[in-house]
């Protein structure tokens, strides 16, 4: 249990291990408050390798708080295209405007003040405060919850806020005051590369293998404990890739709700047959030359899954419909942010989304 484990013994072995095993990551090369903030928001629910090219492109386009605050929304969403969870970057922009107006464009060097900013919770505030400013506050994410729970063989439910708070307090008491940033990064690194979330931990490479209780009891596969999440809602949708010459039809989603403000292929609820697709097309002013079934696809959001079927629809003329845009195919790659939910169907436009666009380099 965390309460009876002598945590003071973890610090020196951990920091010694980190000195020789820290990965080279672009945001670590120049850990300014802004760069730490951008990286930590991007890394939420996204793999490190996927984040690297996004991070470098983002900070090149928007190198500071002012640039982020003043960026047009569609350009901002295009920079984020493919990372998902788009409210993350919207909240960043709201926070950037606050920082510009209330803190002179510099993220505050205060854990408590950082917590007041939109989209910054305890973990992100702890990461920025400790890594960028050297303030001795913990940064407890899923990696840290896992490694400390296993170390102490603690069966507490890590999904509970009380457990996270208790771990923050325990780590605050043992973290070195002059190396807070390295301590927090080392904990995260240990969870990302050694005490991994999927599969067996690499205990032979762990600096704590001599006193880790989960290793001693071979209980790593039962810890950490996390209560079952509510099952995601399933939604069936039919997606239409409508082409007329070099143009494709897009629709802008509402300003609020799932994928707010993004551009999408026209779609409708349910899985439609070809005959039903023809009826749908005619009711929307579309006279198809050809309807071609496309493969099924699935996209998982945090609380809902889209199970999609698609159809490519070729037309020689199209009546203007409210809300539908006729855009040049190549223009969509540079200008219109299309969420990764539709990536299975963008290939029928010969364009690339998000991370695919980095592959040429």
C-alpha positions in Angstrom: 0.0 0.0 0.0 1.1 3.5 -0.7 0.6 4.6 2.9 3.1 2.1 4.3 5.7 2.2 1.5 9.1 4.0 2.2 8.9 6.2 -0.9 12.1 8.2 0.1 14.2 5.3 -1.4 13.0 5.8 -5.0 14.6 9.2 -5.8 18.3 8.5 -6.3 17.9 5.3 -8.3 15.3 6.9 -10.5 17.3 10.0 -11.3 20.4 7.9 -11.9 18.5 5.7 -14.3 16.9 8.7 -16.1 20.3 10.3 -16.7 21.3 7.4 -18.9 17.9 6.5 -20.4 16.1 9.7 -21.2 14.8 9.7 -24.7 15.8 12.6 -27.0 12.5 14.4 -27.6 12.1 17.8 -29.4 10.3 19.5 -26.5 13.1 18.4 -24.1 15.8 20.2 -26.1 14.4 23.6 -25.3 12.0 23.3 -22.3 10.5 26.7 -22.3 7.1 27.1 -20.6 5.3 27.4 -23.9 6.9 24.4 -25.5 6.3 22.2 -22.4 2.7 23.3 -22.5 2.2 22.5 -26.2 3.9 19.1 -25.8 1.9 18.1 -22.7 -1.4 19.0 -24.3 -0.5 17.1 -27.5 0.6 14.1 -25.5 -2.7 13.7 -23.8 -4.2 10.5 -25.3 -1.7 10.5 -28.1 1.5 8.5 -28.6 4.9 10.2 -28.4 6.0 9.1 -31.9 2.8 10.5 -33.4 3.2 13.8 -31.6 6.8 14.5 -32.7 6.0 15.9 -36.2 2.9 17.7 -35.0 4.9 19.4 -32.3 7.6 20.6 -34.6 5.2 21.9 -37.2 3.0 23.6 -34.6 5.7 25.5 -32.8 7.3 26.5 -36.1 3.9 28.0 -37.2 3.0 29.3 -33.8 6.2 29.9 -31.9 4.8 31.8 -28.9 1.7 32.5 -26.9 0.8 35.6 -29.0 0.9 33.6 -32.2 -1.4 31.0 -30.8 -3.8 33.5 -29.4 -4.1 35.3 -32.7 -4.3 32.3 -35.0 -7.4 32.0 -37.1 -9.5 29.0 -36.0 -9.4 27.0 -39.3 -5.6 27.4 -39.5 -5.3 26.3 -35.9 -7.5 23.2 -36.5 -5.5 22.4 -39.7 -2.3 22.3 -37.6 -4.0 19.9 -35.2 -5.7 17.8 -37.9 -5.3 14.1 -37.2 -4.4 14.5 -33.5 -8.1 14.3 -32.4 -9.8 15.6 -29.3 -9.9 19.1 -30.9 -11.2 20.8 -27.7 -7.6 20.5 -26.5 -6.3 23.0 -29.0 -9.4 25.2 -28.7 -8.9 25.4 -24.9 -5.2 26.2 -25.6 -6.2 29.2 -27.6 -8.6 30.4 -25.0 -5.8 30.0 -22.4 -3.3 31.8 -24.7 -5.6 34.8 -24.9 -5.9 34.9 -21.1 -2.1 34.7 -20.8 -1.8 37.5 -23.3 -4.3 39.7 -21.5 -3.5 38.9 -17.9 0.1 37.7 -17.7 1.8 39.8 -20.4 2.1 36.8 -22.8 4.2 34.7 -20.4 2.7 31.5 -18.8 2.7 32.2 -15.0 5.4 30.7 -12.9 2.9 29.5 -10.4 1.2 26.1 -10.1 -1.9 27.7 -8.7 -2.1 30.4 -11.4 -1.5 27.8 -14.1 -4.5 25.8 -12.8 -6.8 28.8 -13.5 -6.1 28.6 -17.3 -8.6 26.9 -19.6 -7.7 23.2 -20.3 -4.8 23.0 -17.7 -5.5 20.5 -15.0 -3.3 19.3 -12.1 -1.0 17.1 -14.2 -0.3 19.7 -16.9 0.1 22.5 -14.3 2.6 20.3 -12.5 4.5 19.5 -15.7 4.8 23.1 -16.7 5.7 24.3 -13.2 8.3 21.7 -12.5 9.9 21.2 -16.0 9.9 24.8 -17.1 10.2 26.7 -13.8 11.7 24.1 -11.4 8.8 24.4 -9.0 8.7 21.3 -6.8 5.2 20.1 -7.5 4.2 16.6 -8.7 2.8 15.8 -12.2 0.8 12.6 -11.9 -0.4 11.1 -15.2 -1.4 7.5 -16.1 2.2 6.4 -16.3 3.0 7.7 -12.8 -0.2 6.2 -11.4 0.8 2.8 -12.8 4.4 2.7 -11.7 3.7 3.9 -8.2 0.8 1.6 -7.8 2.9 -1.4 -8.8 5.9 -0.3 -6.8 3.7 -0.2 -3.6 1.4 -3.0 -4.8 -1.5 -0.7 -4.0 -4.9 -2.1 -5.1 -6.7 1.3 -4.9 -8.7 2.3 -8.0 -6.6 4.8 -9.9 -9.7 6.2 -11.6 -10.7 7.9 -8.3 -9.6 11.5 -7.7 -8.9 10.7 -4.1 -6.2 8.2 -5.1 -4.6 10.6 -7.5 -4.6 13.3 -4.9 -3.1 11.0 -2.3 -0.3 10.0 -4.7 0.4 13.7 -5.5 0.8 14.4 -1.8 3.1 11.4 -1.2 5.3 12.3 -4.2 5.5 15.9 -3.2 7.0 14.8 0.1 9.9 12.9 -1.5 10.7 14.8 -4.7 14.0 16.7 -4.7 13.4 20.4 -4.5 16.2 21.2 -6.8 15.4 18.6 -9.5 11.7 18.5 -9.6 11.5 18.6 -13.4 13.9 15.7 -13.9 12.0 13.7 -11.2 8.6 14.1 -12.8 10.0 13.4 -16.3 11.8 10.3 -15.0 8.6 8.9 -13.5 6.8 9.5 -16.8 9.7 7.9 -18.7 9.7 4.9 -16.5 6.1 4.3 -17.2 6.4 4.9 -20.9 9.4 2.7 -21.6 9.8 0.1 -18.7 6.7 -0.3 -16.6 4.6 -0.3 -19.7 0.8 -0.3 -19.9 0.4 -3.2 -22.3 2.2 -6.4 -21.7 4.7 -7.4 -19.1 6.9 -4.7 -17.6 10.7 -4.9 -18.3 11.6 -5.4 -14.7 15.2 -6.2 -15.5 15.7 -2.7 -16.7 13.9 -1.0 -13.8 15.9 1.0 -11.2 13.5 -0.2 -8.5 13.5 -3.9 -9.3 15.2 -4.6 -5.9 12.2 -3.3 -3.8 9.2 -3.3 -6.1 6.4 -5.2 -4.4 4.5 -6.0 -7.6 7.7 -7.6 -9.0 8.3 -9.5 -5.7 4.7 -10.8 -5.7 4.4 -11.2 -9.5 1.2 -9.1 -9.3 1.9 -6.6 -12.1 -0.9 -8.0 -14.2 -3.4 -7.1 -11.6 -2.1 -3.7 -10.8 -3.0 -0.9 -11.3 -6.7 -1.4 -10.5 -9.1 0.8 -12.5 -12.9 0.7 -12.5 -14.6 -0.3 -15.7 -15.5 2.6 -17.9 -19.0 3.0 -19.3 -19.3 1.3 -22.7 -19.2 3.6 -25.7 -22.4 4.3 -27.6 -22.4 2.9 -31.2 -23.6 5.1 -34.0 -24.0 3.8 -37.6 -23.3 6.3 -40.3 -23.2 6.4 -44.1 -20.5 8.7 -45.6 -20.7 10.2 -49.1 -17.6 11.2 -51.1 -19.2 13.3 -53.8 -17.0 14.3 -56.7 -17.6 16.6 -59.6 -14.6 17.1 -61.8 -11.8 18.3 -59.5 -14.1 19.3 -56.8 -15.4 17.5 -53.8 -18.4 18.3 -51.5 -17.7 19.1 -47.9 -19.9 20.2 -45.0 -18.9 22.3 -42.0 -20.0 20.9 -38.7 -21.7 23.0 -36.1 -19.7 25.4 -33.9 -20.5 23.2 -30.8 -20.5 19.5 -30.1 -18.4 16.6 -31.5 -15.8 17.7 -34.1 -17.1 21.3 -33.8 -16.2 23.6 -36.7 -14.4 20.8 -38.6 -15.1 19.9 -42.3 -16.6 16.5 -43.1 -17.9 14.6 -46.0 -21.7 14.7 -46.1 -23.0 11.8 -44.0 -26.2 10.5 -42.5 -27.3 8.2 -39.7 -27.7 4.5 -40.4 -26.2 2.2 -43.0 -27.8 2.9 -46.3 -28.2 0.5 -49.3 -27.3 1.7 -52.8 -30.9 2.3 -53.5 -31.3 4.4 -50.4 -28.2 6.3 -51.3 -29.7 7.1 -54.7 -32.8 8.4 -52.9 -30.7 10.5 -50.5 -28.7 11.9 -53.4 -31.7 13.0 -55.3 -33.2 14.6 -52.2 -30.1 16.7 -51.9 -30.0 17.9 -55.5 -27.4 15.3 -56.6 -27.9 13.4 -59.9 -25.3 10.5 -59.7 -23.5 9.2 -62.8 -22.1 6.4 -60.8 -22.4 5.2 -57.2 -19.5 3.0 -55.9 -19.6 1.3 -52.5 -16.5 1.9 -50.4 -15.1 -0.1 -47.5 -16.5 0.0 -44.0 -14.6 1.9 -41.4 -14.7 2.5 -37.7 -13.6 5.5 -35.6 -13.5 5.6 -31.8 -14.1 8.8 -29.8 -14.0 8.9 -26.1 -17.8 8.2 -25.6 -19.0 7.1 -29.0 -17.9 4.8 -31.9 -18.8 5.5 -35.4 -19.3 2.4 -37.5 -19.3 3.7 -41.1 -20.0 2.6 -44.6 -19.1 4.8 -47.5 -20.1 5.5 -51.1 -18.2 7.4 -53.8 -20.7 9.4 -55.9 -19.7 10.8 -59.3 -21.9 13.6 -60.7 -21.7 15.9 -63.7 -23.7 18.7 -62.1 -24.7 19.6 -58.6 -27.4 22.0 -57.3 -26.2 24.4 -54.5 -27.4 23.2 -51.2 -27.3 25.2 -48.0 -24.3 24.2 -45.8 -22.5 22.2 -48.6 -19.2 23.5 -50.0 -17.7 22.8 -53.4 -14.0 22.8 -52.9 -11.0 22.0 -55.0 -9.6 18.6 -54.0 -6.0 19.8 -53.5 -7.2 22.9 -51.6 -8.7 20.6 -48.9 -5.2 19.3 -48.1 -3.9 22.7 -47.3 -6.9 24.7 -46.1 -9.8 22.7 -44.8 -9.3 20.7 -41.5 -10.9 17.3 -41.9 -11.0 15.0 -38.8 -9.2 11.7 -38.8 -12.6 10.0 -38.4 -12.9 10.3 -42.2 -9.3 9.2 -43.1 -10.5 5.9 -44.6 -12.4 8.0 -47.2 -10.0 10.8 -48.0 -7.9 8.5 -50.1 -10.6 8.6 -52.7 -9.7 12.3 -53.1 -6.0 11.6 -53.4 -5.2 13.8 -50.4 -3.4 13.2 -47.1 -4.5 14.2 -43.7 -2.6 14.9 -40.5 0.3 12.7 -39.9 0.2 11.2 -43.5 1.4 14.6 -44.7 4.6 14.3 -42.7 5.6 11.0 -44.4 7.1 12.7 -47.5 9.8 14.1 -45.3 
